[in-house]
Amino acid sequence: MQQEAENLEVFIKVAADSIGELRKVDVMRVLESNSMRKRPLANYICQHRPDLAREVSEVMEDEFGITDWRTTETPVYA
């Protein structure tokens, strides 16, 4: 799991130096950066940045039409 998390951090770097520095406006850019990893990236962002969960959900569902992207560990926004 640690190895996978490190691999996903690479995709965050298209928009930010780290997951901690990722901005709301960059969520779509990160998620569209690798079409094969949209679901894992969405979950990774939500798990490490619950404050961006609403934006991730909107992008995944409204922009990409993907509604079944959450894992059981993914926080749901309030």
C-alpha positions in Angstrom: 0.0 0.0 0.0 2.8 2.4 0.8 4.4 1.8 -2.6 1.1 2.5 -4.3 0.7 5.8 -2.4 4.1 6.8 -3.4 3.3 6.0 -7.1 0.2 8.1 -7.0 2.1 11.1 -5.5 3.9 11.3 -8.9 0.6 12.2 -10.6 -0.1 14.9 -8.0 3.1 16.6 -9.2 1.5 17.6 -12.5 -0.3 20.3 -10.5 1.5 20.6 -7.1 4.7 19.7 -5.3 2.9 17.5 -2.9 -0.6 16.3 -1.9 -0.5 18.9 0.9 -0.1 21.7 -1.6 -2.8 20.6 -4.0 -5.4 23.3 -4.7 -9.0 22.8 -5.4 -8.6 24.3 -8.9 -6.0 21.6 -9.7 -8.1 18.6 -8.9 -9.5 18.1 -12.4 -6.1 18.5 -13.9 -4.7 15.8 -11.7 -7.6 13.4 -12.3 -7.4 13.8 -16.0 -3.6 13.4 -16.1 -3.9 9.6 -16.1 -7.1 8.0 -17.4 -6.1 4.6 -16.2 -5.7 5.8 -12.5 -8.7 8.1 -12.1 -10.3 6.0 -9.3 -7.2 5.4 -7.3 -6.2 9.0 -7.7 -9.6 10.2 -6.6 -9.5 8.0 -3.5 -5.9 9.0 -2.7 -6.8 12.7 -2.8 -9.8 12.2 -0.6 -7.9 10.1 1.9 -5.1 12.6 2.2 -7.1 15.8 1.7 -10.7 15.4 3.0 -11.2 19.1 2.4 -11.0 18.4 -1.3 -13.5 15.5 -1.2 -16.4 17.5 -2.6 -14.4 18.8 -5.5 -13.1 15.3 -6.3 -16.7 14.0 -6.2 -18.0 16.7 -8.5 -15.2 16.1 -11.0 -15.5 12.4 -11.0 -19.3 12.3 -11.2 -20.1 15.5 -13.2 -17.1 15.8 -15.5 -16.2 12.1 -16.1 -19.6 10.4 -15.3 -17.9 8.0 -12.9 -20.2 7.3 -9.9 -18.6 4.1 -8.5 -15.2 5.5 -7.7 -15.2 5.4 -3.9 -13.6 2.8 -1.8 -14.8 1.9 1.7 -12.0 4.1 3.2 -12.9 7.2 1.1 -14.3 10.0 3.3 -17.6 11.4 2.2 -17.9 15.2 2.3 -20.3 16.8 4.6 
